[in-house]
Amino acid sequence: KKPLDVKKPGDLGVDVTPRLKVLKTTEPAARKAGIKVETAAELVAKLKDEAGVI
């Protein structure tokens, strides 16, 4: 096998210093539980009546 050359980013002229700063992180809001439907017709009815999507 050929020997593997190990190079650093500076050897290739690449700047790897971080350019972004994390100001803060927060957890996402809690989601309510989903529902299960038995048939496609029931799904369409729920989307139409409750969610107002269709």
C-alpha distance matrix in Angstrom:
0.0 3.8 6.4 8.9 12.3 15.1 18.4 21.8 24.3 26.5 23.9 24.2 28.0 28.2 31.1 30.4 33.7 35.7 38.4 40.2 42.4 43.3 47.0 47.6 46.5 49.0 48.8 49.9 53.4 53.9 54.2 56.9 56.0 55.7 57.8 57.1 59.1 59.7 60.3 59.5 63.2 63.3 60.2 62.0 65.2 63.5 61.6 64.9 67.3 65.5 62.6 64.4 61.3 62.8
3.8 0.0 3.8 6.3 9.2 12.5 15.4 19.0 21.5 23.4 20.6 20.9 24.7 25.3 28.3 27.9 31.3 33.5 36.2 38.2 40.5 41.7 45.4 46.3 45.5 48.1 48.3 49.4 53.0 53.8 54.2 57.0 56.4 56.1 58.4 57.9 59.9 60.7 61.2 60.2 63.9 63.9 60.7 62.3 65.5 63.8 61.8 65.0 67.4 65.6 62.6 64.3 61.1 62.7
6.4 3.8 0.0 3.8 6.4 9.4 12.6 16.2 19.0 20.8 18.1 18.9 22.7 23.2 25.9 25.5 28.7 31.1 33.9 36.0 38.1 39.4 43.1 44.1 43.4 46.2 46.5 47.9 51.5 52.4 53.1 56.0 55.6 55.5 58.0 57.7 59.9 61.0 61.6 60.6 64.2 64.1 60.9 62.5 65.6 63.7 61.7 64.9 67.2 65.2 62.2 64.0 60.9 62.7
8.9 6.3 3.8 0.0 3.8 6.3 9.5 13.0 15.6 17.8 15.4 16.0 19.7 19.9 22.5 21.9 25.2 27.4 30.3 32.3 34.4 35.7 39.4 40.4 39.8 42.6 43.0 44.3 48.0 49.0 49.7 52.7 52.4 52.4 55.0 54.8 57.1 58.2 58.9 57.8 61.4 61.2 57.9 59.5 62.5 60.5 58.5 61.7 64.0 61.9 58.8 60.6 57.6 59.4
12.3 9.2 6.4 3.8 0.0 3.8 6.3 10.0 12.7 14.4 11.8 12.7 16.4 17.0 19.7 19.5 22.7 25.3 28.1 30.4 32.6 34.3 37.9 39.3 39.0 42.0 42.7 44.1 47.9 49.2 50.0 53.2 53.1 53.2 56.0 56.0 58.3 59.7 60.3 59.1 62.6 62.3 58.9 60.4 63.4 61.3 59.1 62.3 64.5 62.4 59.2 60.9 57.9 59.9
15.1 12.5 9.4 6.3 3.8 0.0 3.8 6.9 10.0 11.9 10.1 11.4 14.7 14.8 17.0 16.5 19.5 22.1 25.0 27.3 29.3 30.9 34.5 35.9 35.7 38.7 39.6 41.2 45.0 46.4 47.4 50.7 50.8 51.1 53.9 54.2 56.7 58.2 58.9 57.8 61.2 60.7 57.3 58.9 61.7 59.5 57.3 60.5 62.6 60.3 57.1 58.9 56.1 58.2
18.4 15.4 12.6 9.5 6.3 3.8 0.0 3.8 6.6 8.3 6.4 7.8 11.0 11.3 13.6 13.6 16.6 19.5 22.2 24.8 27.0 29.0 32.5 34.2 34.3 37.6 38.7 40.3 44.1 45.8 46.9 50.3 50.6 51.0 53.9 54.4 56.8 58.6 59.1 57.8 61.1 60.7 57.1 58.5 61.3 59.1 56.8 59.8 61.9 59.6 56.4 58.0 55.2 57.4
21.8 19.0 16.2 13.0 10.0 6.9 3.8 0.0 3.8 5.4 5.4 7.1 9.2 8.9 10.5 10.2 13.0 16.1 18.8 21.5 23.6 25.7 29.2 31.0 31.4 34.8 36.2 37.9 41.7 43.6 44.9 48.4 49.0 49.5 52.6 53.3 55.8 57.8 58.4 57.1 60.3 59.6 56.1 57.4 60.1 57.7 55.4 58.4 60.4 58.0 54.7 56.3 53.6 56.0
24.3 21.5 19.0 15.6 12.7 10.0 6.6 3.8 0.0 3.8 5.4 5.4 6.5 5.2 7.0 7.2 10.4 13.4 15.8 18.6 21.1 23.5 26.9 29.0 29.5 32.9 34.4 36.0 39.7 41.8 43.1 46.6 47.4 47.8 50.9 51.8 54.2 56.3 56.7 55.2 58.3 57.7 54.1 55.2 57.9 55.6 53.1 56.0 58.0 55.7 52.3 53.7 51.0 53.4
26.5 23.4 20.8 17.8 14.4 11.9 8.3 5.4 3.8 0.0 3.8 5.3 5.0 5.5 6.7 8.3 10.6 14.2 16.3 19.6 21.9 24.6 27.9 30.2 31.2 34.7 36.6 38.3 42.0 44.3 45.7 49.3 50.3 50.8 54.1 55.0 57.5 59.6 60.1 58.5 61.5 60.9 57.3 58.3 61.0 58.5 56.0 58.8 60.8 58.4 55.0 56.4 53.8 56.2
23.9 20.6 18.1 15.4 11.8 10.1 6.4 5.4 5.4 3.8 0.0 3.8 5.6 7.6 10.0 11.7 14.4 17.8 19.8 23.1 25.5 28.2 31.5 33.8 34.5 38.0 39.7 41.3 45.0 47.1 48.4 52.0 52.7 53.1 56.2 57.0 59.3 61.3 61.7 60.1 63.2 62.8 59.1 60.2 63.0 60.7 58.1 61.0 63.1 60.8 57.4 58.7 56.0 58.2
24.2 20.9 18.9 16.0 12.7 11.4 7.8 7.1 5.4 5.3 3.8 0.0 3.8 5.6 9.0 11.0 14.2 17.3 18.8 22.0 24.9 27.6 30.9 33.2 33.8 37.2 38.8 40.1 43.8 45.9 47.0 50.5 51.2 51.4 54.4 55.1 57.3 59.3 59.5 57.7 60.8 60.5 56.8 57.7 60.6 58.4 55.7 58.5 60.7 58.6 55.1 56.3 53.4 55.6
28.0 24.7 22.7 19.7 16.4 14.7 11.0 9.2 6.5 5.0 5.6 3.8 0.0 3.8 6.6 9.6 12.2 15.4 16.5 20.0 22.9 25.9 29.0 31.6 32.6 36.1 38.0 39.3 42.9 45.4 46.5 50.1 51.1 51.4 54.6 55.5 57.7 59.8 60.0 58.1 61.0 60.7 57.0 57.7 60.5 58.2 55.5 58.1 60.3 58.1 54.6 55.6 52.9 55.1
28.2 25.3 23.2 19.9 17.0 14.8 11.3 8.9 5.2 5.5 7.6 5.6 3.8 0.0 3.8 6.3 9.3 12.1 13.3 16.6 19.6 22.4 25.7 28.1 28.9 32.4 34.3 35.5 39.2 41.6 42.7 46.3 47.4 47.6 50.8 51.8 54.1 56.3 56.5 54.7 57.6 57.1 53.4 54.2 56.9 54.6 51.9 54.6 56.7 54.5 51.0 52.1 49.4 51.7
31.1 28.3 25.9 22.5 19.7 17.0 13.6 10.5 7.0 6.7 10.0 9.0 6.6 3.8 0.0 3.8 5.8 8.9 10.0 13.5 16.3 19.3 22.4 25.1 26.2 29.8 31.9 33.3 37.0 39.6 41.0 44.7 45.9 46.5 49.8 51.0 53.4 55.8 56.2 54.4 57.2 56.5 52.8 53.6 56.2 53.7 51.0 53.7 55.6 53.2 49.7 50.9 48.4 50.9
30.4 27.9 25.5 21.9 19.5 16.5 13.6 10.2 7.2 8.3 11.7 11.0 9.6 6.3 3.8 0.0 3.8 6.3 8.6 11.5 14.0 16.6 20.0 22.3 23.2 26.7 28.7 30.3 34.0 36.4 37.9 41.5 42.8 43.4 46.8 48.0 50.5 53.0 53.5 51.9 54.7 53.9 50.2 51.3 53.7 51.1 48.6 51.4 53.2 50.7 47.3 48.7 46.3 48.9
33.7 31.3 28.7 25.2 22.7 19.5 16.6 13.0 10.4 10.6 14.4 14.2 12.2 9.3 5.8 3.8 0.0 3.8 6.4 9.3 11.3 14.3 17.3 19.9 21.3 25.0 27.3 29.1 32.8 35.4 37.2 40.9 42.4 43.3 46.8 48.4 51.0 53.6 54.2 52.7 55.4 54.3 50.7 51.7 54.0 51.2 48.8 51.5 53.1 50.4 47.1 48.5 46.3 49.2
35.7 33.5 31.1 27.4 25.3 22.1 19.5 16.1 13.4 14.2 17.8 17.3 15.4 12.1 8.9 6.3 3.8 0.0 3.8 5.8 7.7 10.6 13.7 16.3 17.6 21.3 23.7 25.5 29.1 31.8 33.6 37.3 38.9 39.9 43.5 45.2 47.8 50.5 51.2 49.7 52.3 51.1 47.5 48.5 50.6 47.8 45.4 48.1 49.6 46.9 43.6 45.0 43.0 45.9
38.4 36.2 33.9 30.3 28.1 25.0 22.2 18.8 15.8 16.3 19.8 18.8 16.5 13.3 10.0 8.6 6.4 3.8 0.0 3.8 6.8 10.2 12.8 15.8 17.5 21.1 23.8 25.2 28.6 31.6 33.3 37.1 38.9 39.8 43.3 45.1 47.6 50.5 51.0 49.2 51.6 50.5 46.9 47.6 49.7 47.0 44.4 46.9 48.3 45.8 42.4 43.6 41.5 44.4
40.2 38.2 36.0 32.3 30.4 27.3 24.8 21.5 18.6 19.6 23.1 22.0 20.0 16.6 13.5 11.5 9.3 5.8 3.8 0.0 3.8 6.7 9.4 12.2 13.9 17.4 20.1 21.5 24.9 27.9 29.8 33.5 35.5 36.5 40.1 42.0 44.6 47.5 48.1 46.5 48.8 47.5 43.9 44.7 46.6 43.8 41.3 43.8 45.1 42.4 39.1 40.4 38.5 41.6
42.4 40.5 38.1 34.4 32.6 29.3 27.0 23.6 21.1 21.9 25.5 24.9 22.9 19.6 16.3 14.0 11.3 7.7 6.8 3.8 0.0 3.8 6.1 9.2 11.4 15.1 18.2 20.0 23.3 26.4 28.6 32.4 34.5 35.9 39.6 41.8 44.5 47.6 48.4 47.0 49.1 47.7 44.1 45.1 46.8 43.7 41.4 44.0 45.0 42.1 38.9 40.4 38.8 42.1
43.3 41.7 39.4 35.7 34.3 30.9 29.0 25.7 23.5 24.6 28.2 27.6 25.9 22.4 19.3 16.6 14.3 10.6 10.2 6.7 3.8 0.0 3.8 5.8 7.6 11.3 14.4 16.4 19.7 22.7 25.1 28.8 31.0 32.6 36.3 38.6 41.5 44.6 45.6 44.3 46.5 44.8 41.3 42.5 44.0 40.8 38.7 41.4 42.2 39.2 36.1 37.8 36.4 39.8
47.0 45.4 43.1 39.4 37.9 34.5 32.5 29.2 26.9 27.9 31.5 30.9 29.0 25.7 22.4 20.0 17.3 13.7 12.8 9.4 6.1 3.8 0.0 3.8 7.2 10.4 14.0 16.1 18.8 22.1 24.7 28.4 31.0 32.7 36.5 39.1 41.9 45.3 46.3 45.1 46.9 45.1 41.7 42.8 44.0 40.7 38.7 41.2 41.7 38.6 35.7 37.4 36.3 39.8
47.6 46.3 44.1 40.4 39.3 35.9 34.2 31.0 29.0 30.2 33.8 33.2 31.6 28.1 25.1 22.3 19.9 16.3 15.8 12.2 9.2 5.8 3.8 0.0 3.8 6.8 10.4 12.8 15.5 18.7 21.5 25.1 27.7 29.7 33.4 36.1 39.1 42.4 43.7 42.7 44.5 42.4 39.2 40.5 41.6 38.2 36.4 39.0 39.3 36.1 33.3 35.3 34.4 37.9
46.5 45.5 43.4 39.8 39.0 35.7 34.3 31.4 29.5 31.2 34.5 33.8 32.6 28.9 26.2 23.2 21.3 17.6 17.5 13.9 11.4 7.6 7.2 3.8 0.0 3.8 7.0 9.5 12.6 15.5 18.2 21.9 24.2 26.2 30.0 32.6 35.7 38.9 40.3 39.4 41.3 39.2 36.1 37.5 38.6 35.2 33.6 36.3 36.7 33.4 30.7 32.9 31.9 35.5
49.0 48.1 46.2 42.6 42.0 38.7 37.6 34.8 32.9 34.7 38.0 37.2 36.1 32.4 29.8 26.7 25.0 21.3 21.1 17.4 15.1 11.3 10.4 6.8 3.8 0.0 3.8 6.4 9.1 11.9 14.9 18.5 21.0 23.2 27.0 29.8 32.9 36.3 37.8 37.1 38.8 36.5 33.5 35.0 35.9 32.3 30.9 33.7 33.8 30.3 27.9 30.3 29.6 33.2
48.8 48.3 46.5 43.0 42.7 39.6 38.7 36.2 34.4 36.6 39.7 38.8 38.0 34.3 31.9 28.7 27.3 23.7 23.8 20.1 18.2 14.4 14.0 10.4 7.0 3.8 0.0 3.8 6.5 8.7 11.7 15.2 17.5 19.8 23.6 26.4 29.6 32.9 34.6 34.1 35.9 33.4 30.5 32.3 33.1 29.5 28.4 31.4 31.4 27.9 25.6 28.3 27.6 31.2
49.9 49.4 47.9 44.3 44.1 41.2 40.3 37.9 36.0 38.3 41.3 40.1 39.3 35.5 33.3 30.3 29.1 25.5 25.2 21.5 20.0 16.4 16.1 12.8 9.5 6.4 3.8 0.0 3.8 6.4 8.7 12.4 14.9 16.9 20.7 23.5 26.5 30.0 31.4 30.7 32.4 30.1 27.1 28.7 29.5 26.0 24.7 27.6 27.7 24.3 21.9 24.5 23.8 27.4
53.4 53.0 51.5 48.0 47.9 45.0 44.1 41.7 39.7 42.0 45.0 43.8 42.9 39.2 37.0 34.0 32.8 29.1 28.6 24.9 23.3 19.7 18.8 15.5 12.6 9.1 6.5 3.8 0.0 3.8 6.4 9.7 12.8 15.1 18.8 22.0 25.0 28.5 30.1 29.5 30.9 28.3 25.5 27.2 27.5 23.9 22.9 25.6 25.3 21.7 19.7 22.4 22.3 26.0
53.9 53.8 52.4 49.0 49.2 46.4 45.8 43.6 41.8 44.3 47.1 45.9 45.4 41.6 39.6 36.4 35.4 31.8 31.6 27.9 26.4 22.7 22.1 18.7 15.5 11.9 8.7 6.4 3.8 0.0 3.8 6.7 9.5 12.3 15.9 19.2 22.3 25.9 27.8 27.6 29.0 26.1 23.7 25.7 25.9 22.1 21.7 24.6 24.1 20.4 18.8 22.0 22.0 25.5
54.2 54.2 53.1 49.7 50.0 47.4 46.9 44.9 43.1 45.7 48.4 47.0 46.5 42.7 41.0 37.9 37.2 33.6 33.3 29.8 28.6 25.1 24.7 21.5 18.2 14.9 11.7 8.7 6.4 3.8 0.0 3.8 6.5 8.8 12.4 15.7 18.7 22.3 24.0 23.9 25.2 22.4 19.9 22.0 22.2 18.5 18.1 21.1 20.7 17.1 15.5 18.8 18.8 22.1
56.9 57.0 56.0 52.7 53.2 50.7 50.3 48.4 46.6 49.3 52.0 50.5 50.1 46.3 44.7 41.5 40.9 37.3 37.1 33.5 32.4 28.8 28.4 25.1 21.9 18.5 15.2 12.4 9.7 6.7 3.8 0.0 3.8 6.5 9.7 13.3 16.2 19.8 21.8 22.0 23.0 19.9 17.9 20.2 19.9 16.2 16.5 19.4 18.5 14.8 14.0 17.6 18.1 21.2
56.0 56.4 55.6 52.4 53.1 50.8 50.6 49.0 47.4 50.3 52.7 51.2 51.1 47.4 45.9 42.8 42.4 38.9 38.9 35.5 34.5 31.0 31.0 27.7 24.2 21.0 17.5 14.9 12.8 9.5 6.5 3.8 0.0 3.8 6.8 10.0 13.4 16.8 19.1 19.7 21.0 17.8 16.0 18.8 18.8 15.1 15.9 19.2 18.4 15.0 14.5 18.3 18.5 21.2
55.7 56.1 55.5 52.4 53.2 51.1 51.0 49.5 47.8 50.8 53.1 51.4 51.4 47.6 46.5 43.4 43.3 39.9 39.8 36.5 35.9 32.6 32.7 29.7 26.2 23.2 19.8 16.9 15.1 12.3 8.8 6.5 3.8 0.0 3.8 6.9 10.0 13.5 15.6 16.0 17.4 14.4 12.4 15.3 15.6 12.1 12.8 16.3 16.0 13.0 12.4 16.1 15.9 18.3
57.8 58.4 58.0 55.0 56.0 53.9 53.9 52.6 50.9 54.1 56.2 54.4 54.6 50.8 49.8 46.8 46.8 43.5 43.3 40.1 39.6 36.3 36.5 33.4 30.0 27.0 23.6 20.7 18.8 15.9 12.4 9.7 6.8 3.8 0.0 3.8 6.6 10.2 12.4 13.4 14.6 11.3 9.9 13.3 13.2 10.1 11.7 15.0 14.5 12.0 12.3 15.9 15.9 17.6
57.1 57.9 57.7 54.8 56.0 54.2 54.4 53.3 51.8 55.0 57.0 55.1 55.5 51.8 51.0 48.0 48.4 45.2 45.1 42.0 41.8 38.6 39.1 36.1 32.6 29.8 26.4 23.5 22.0 19.2 15.7 13.3 10.0 6.9 3.8 0.0 3.8 6.8 9.4 11.0 12.6 9.7 8.8 12.5 12.9 10.7 12.4 15.6 15.7 14.0 14.4 17.5 17.2 18.2
59.1 59.9 59.9 57.1 58.3 56.7 56.8 55.8 54.2 57.5 59.3 57.3 57.7 54.1 53.4 50.5 51.0 47.8 47.6 44.6 44.5 41.5 41.9 39.1 35.7 32.9 29.6 26.5 25.0 22.3 18.7 16.2 13.4 10.0 6.6 3.8 0.0 3.8 5.9 7.7 9.0 6.3 6.1 9.8 10.2 8.9 11.1 13.8 14.1 13.3 14.1 16.7 16.3 16.6
59.7 60.7 61.0 58.2 59.7 58.2 58.6 57.8 56.3 59.6 61.3 59.3 59.8 56.3 55.8 53.0 53.6 50.5 50.5 47.5 47.6 44.6 45.3 42.4 38.9 36.3 32.9 30.0 28.5 25.9 22.3 19.8 16.8 13.5 10.2 6.8 3.8 0.0 3.8 7.1 8.6 6.9 7.9 11.2 11.8 11.6 13.8 16.0 16.6 16.3 17.3 19.6 19.1 18.7
60.3 61.2 61.6 58.9 60.3 58.9 59.1 58.4 56.7 60.1 61.7 59.5 60.0 56.5 56.2 53.5 54.2 51.2 51.0 48.1 48.4 45.6 46.3 43.7 40.3 37.8 34.6 31.4 30.1 27.8 24.0 21.8 19.1 15.6 12.4 9.4 5.9 3.8 0.0 3.8 5.3 5.3 6.4 8.8 10.0 10.9 12.5 14.3 15.5 16.1 16.8 18.4 17.6 16.6
59.5 60.2 60.6 57.8 59.1 57.8 57.8 57.1 55.2 58.5 60.1 57.7 58.1 54.7 54.4 51.9 52.7 49.7 49.2 46.5 47.0 44.3 45.1 42.7 39.4 37.1 34.1 30.7 29.5 27.6 23.9 22.0 19.7 16.0 13.4 11.0 7.7 7.1 3.8 0.0 3.8 5.4 4.9 6.2 8.6 9.9 10.5 12.1 14.1 15.0 15.2 16.3 14.9 13.6
63.2 63.9 64.2 61.4 62.6 61.2 61.1 60.3 58.3 61.5 63.2 60.8 61.0 57.6 57.2 54.7 55.4 52.3 51.6 48.8 49.1 46.5 46.9 44.5 41.3 38.8 35.9 32.4 30.9 29.0 25.2 23.0 21.0 17.4 14.6 12.6 9.0 8.6 5.3 3.8 0.0 3.8 5.4 5.1 6.2 8.7 9.9 10.5 12.1 13.7 14.6 15.2 14.5 12.7
63.3 63.9 64.1 61.2 62.3 60.7 60.7 59.6 57.7 60.9 62.8 60.5 60.7 57.1 56.5 53.9 54.3 51.1 50.5 47.5 47.7 44.8 45.1 42.4 39.2 36.5 33.4 30.1 28.3 26.1 22.4 19.9 17.8 14.4 11.3 9.7 6.3 6.9 5.3 5.4 3.8 0.0 3.8 5.5 5.0 6.2 8.6 9.8 10.4 11.3 12.7 14.0 14.0 13.0
60.2 60.7 60.9 57.9 58.9 57.3 57.1 56.1 54.1 57.3 59.1 56.8 57.0 53.4 52.8 50.2 50.7 47.5 46.9 43.9 44.1 41.3 41.7 39.2 36.1 33.5 30.5 27.1 25.5 23.7 19.9 17.9 16.0 12.4 9.9 8.8 6.1 7.9 6.4 4.9 5.4 3.8 0.0 3.8 5.4 5.2 6.2 8.5 10.0 10.3 10.5 12.1 11.3 10.8
62.0 62.3 62.5 59.5 60.4 58.9 58.5 57.4 55.2 58.3 60.2 57.7 57.7 54.2 53.6 51.3 51.7 48.5 47.6 44.7 45.1 42.5 42.8 40.5 37.5 35.0 32.3 28.7 27.2 25.7 22.0 20.2 18.8 15.3 13.3 12.5 9.8 11.2 8.8 6.2 5.1 5.5 3.8 0.0 3.8 5.5 5.1 6.0 8.5 10.0 10.0 10.4 9.4 7.9
65.2 65.5 65.6 62.5 63.4 61.7 61.3 60.1 57.9 61.0 63.0 60.6 60.5 56.9 56.2 53.7 54.0 50.6 49.7 46.6 46.8 44.0 44.0 41.6 38.6 35.9 33.1 29.5 27.5 25.9 22.2 19.9 18.8 15.6 13.2 12.9 10.2 11.8 10.0 8.6 6.2 5.0 5.4 3.8 0.0 3.8 5.5 5.1 5.9 7.9 9.3 9.7 10.3 9.0
63.5 63.8 63.7 60.5 61.3 59.5 59.1 57.7 55.6 58.5 60.7 58.4 58.2 54.6 53.7 51.1 51.2 47.8 47.0 43.8 43.7 40.8 40.7 38.2 35.2 32.3 29.5 26.0 23.9 22.1 18.5 16.2 15.1 12.1 10.1 10.7 8.9 11.6 10.9 9.9 8.7 6.2 5.2 5.5 3.8 0.0 3.8 5.4 5.3 5.3 6.6 8.4 9.1 9.4
61.6 61.8 61.7 58.5 59.1 57.3 56.8 55.4 53.1 56.0 58.1 55.7 55.5 51.9 51.0 48.6 48.8 45.4 44.4 41.3 41.4 38.7 38.7 36.4 33.6 30.9 28.4 24.7 22.9 21.7 18.1 16.5 15.9 12.8 11.7 12.4 11.1 13.8 12.5 10.5 9.9 8.6 6.2 5.1 5.5 3.8 0.0 3.8 5.8 5.9 4.9 6.0 5.6 6.1
64.9 65.0 64.9 61.7 62.3 60.5 59.8 58.4 56.0 58.8 61.0 58.5 58.1 54.6 53.7 51.4 51.5 48.1 46.9 43.8 44.0 41.4 41.2 39.0 36.3 33.7 31.4 27.6 25.6 24.6 21.1 19.4 19.2 16.3 15.0 15.6 13.8 16.0 14.3 12.1 10.5 9.8 8.5 6.0 5.1 5.4 3.8 0.0 3.8 6.1 6.2 5.0 5.8 4.8
67.3 67.4 67.2 64.0 64.5 62.6 61.9 60.4 58.0 60.8 63.1 60.7 60.3 56.7 55.6 53.2 53.1 49.6 48.3 45.1 45.0 42.2 41.7 39.3 36.7 33.8 31.4 27.7 25.3 24.1 20.7 18.5 18.4 16.0 14.5 15.7 14.1 16.6 15.5 14.1 12.1 10.4 10.0 8.5 5.9 5.3 5.8 3.8 0.0 3.8 6.1 5.7 8.3 8.3
65.5 65.6 65.2 61.9 62.4 60.3 59.6 58.0 55.7 58.4 60.8 58.6 58.1 54.5 53.2 50.7 50.4 46.9 45.8 42.4 42.1 39.2 38.6 36.1 33.4 30.3 27.9 24.3 21.7 20.4 17.1 14.8 15.0 13.0 12.0 14.0 13.3 16.3 16.1 15.0 13.7 11.3 10.3 10.0 7.9 5.3 5.9 6.1 3.8 0.0 3.8 5.7 8.3 9.9
62.6 62.6 62.2 58.8 59.2 57.1 56.4 54.7 52.3 55.0 57.4 55.1 54.6 51.0 49.7 47.3 47.1 43.6 42.4 39.1 38.9 36.1 35.7 33.3 30.7 27.9 25.6 21.9 19.7 18.8 15.5 14.0 14.5 12.4 12.3 14.4 14.1 17.3 16.8 15.2 14.6 12.7 10.5 10.0 9.3 6.6 4.9 6.2 6.1 3.8 0.0 3.8 5.4 8.1
64.4 64.3 64.0 60.6 60.9 58.9 58.0 56.3 53.7 56.4 58.7 56.3 55.6 52.1 50.9 48.7 48.5 45.0 43.6 40.4 40.4 37.8 37.4 35.3 32.9 30.3 28.3 24.5 22.4 22.0 18.8 17.6 18.3 16.1 15.9 17.5 16.7 19.6 18.4 16.3 15.2 14.0 12.1 10.4 9.7 8.4 6.0 5.0 5.7 5.7 3.8 0.0 3.8 5.8
61.3 61.1 60.9 57.6 57.9 56.1 55.2 53.6 51.0 53.8 56.0 53.4 52.9 49.4 48.4 46.3 46.3 43.0 41.5 38.5 38.8 36.4 36.3 34.4 31.9 29.6 27.6 23.8 22.3 22.0 18.8 18.1 18.5 15.9 15.9 17.2 16.3 19.1 17.6 14.9 14.5 14.0 11.3 9.4 10.3 9.1 5.6 5.8 8.3 8.3 5.4 3.8 0.0 3.8
62.8 62.7 62.7 59.4 59.9 58.2 57.4 56.0 53.4 56.2 58.2 55.6 55.1 51.7 50.9 48.9 49.2 45.9 44.4 41.6 42.1 39.8 39.8 37.9 35.5 33.2 31.2 27.4 26.0 25.5 22.1 21.2 21.2 18.3 17.6 18.2 16.6 18.7 16.6 13.6 12.7 13.0 10.8 7.9 9.0 9.4 6.1 4.8 8.3 9.9 8.1 5.8 3.8 0.0
